């Protein structure tokens, strides 16, 4: 899975969890809005802890988390 795959998976779980905005996700990280946007455009630069925070907030299953982390 590439960076587009990461964004697609996050968007998929946003829809499943009824999360409407990326800002809602950002609020569950320690990142500023600008920094979050920078990382969103290049997900391979996201700090691992922030990726885990996003996964936890969206309740992404561990199997799918592993697939994403192996490809970033």
C-alpha positions in Angstrom: 0.0 0.0 0.0 1.4 3.4 -0.9 0.7 6.8 0.5 -2.5 7.1 -1.6 -3.6 3.8 0.0 -3.0 5.2 3.5 -5.2 8.2 2.8 -7.8 6.0 1.1 -7.9 3.7 4.2 -8.2 6.6 6.6 -11.0 8.1 4.5 -12.8 4.7 4.4 -12.7 4.5 8.2 -13.7 8.1 8.5 -16.9 7.2 6.6 -17.4 4.1 8.7 -17.0 5.9 12.0 -19.0 9.0 10.8 -16.0 11.3 11.1 -16.6 14.1 8.7 -13.4 16.2 8.7 -9.7 15.7 8.9 -9.7 18.3 11.6 -11.6 15.9 13.8 -8.8 13.4 13.4 -6.1 16.1 13.9 -7.6 17.0 17.2 -6.8 13.5 18.4 -3.1 14.0 17.7 -0.5 16.4 19.1 0.0 18.1 15.7 -0.8 21.6 14.7 -3.1 22.1 11.7 -0.3 23.1 9.4 1.9 20.2 10.4 -0.9 17.7 10.1 -1.6 19.0 6.6 2.1 18.7 5.6 2.1 15.1 6.8 -1.3 14.3 5.2 0.2 15.3 1.9 3.2 13.0 2.5 2.1 10.3 4.9 5.4 8.5 5.1 6.7 11.4 7.1 4.0 11.1 9.8 5.6 10.2 13.2 4.7 6.7 14.2 3.0 7.8 17.4 0.7 10.1 15.5 -0.2 7.3 13.0 -1.1 5.1 16.0 -3.2 7.9 17.4 -5.1 8.2 14.1 -5.6 4.4 13.9 -6.8 4.3 17.5 -9.3 7.1 17.0 -10.7 5.5 13.9 -10.6 2.0 15.4 -8.8 0.6 12.4 -8.2 -3.2 12.9 -4.7 -4.3 13.7 -4.5 -6.5 10.6 -5.0 -3.4 8.4 -2.7 -1.3 10.5 0.2 -3.7 9.8 -0.4 -3.6 6.1 -0.2 0.1 6.0 2.8 0.4 8.2 4.7 -2.1 6.1 4.2 0.0 3.0 4.8 3.5 4.3 
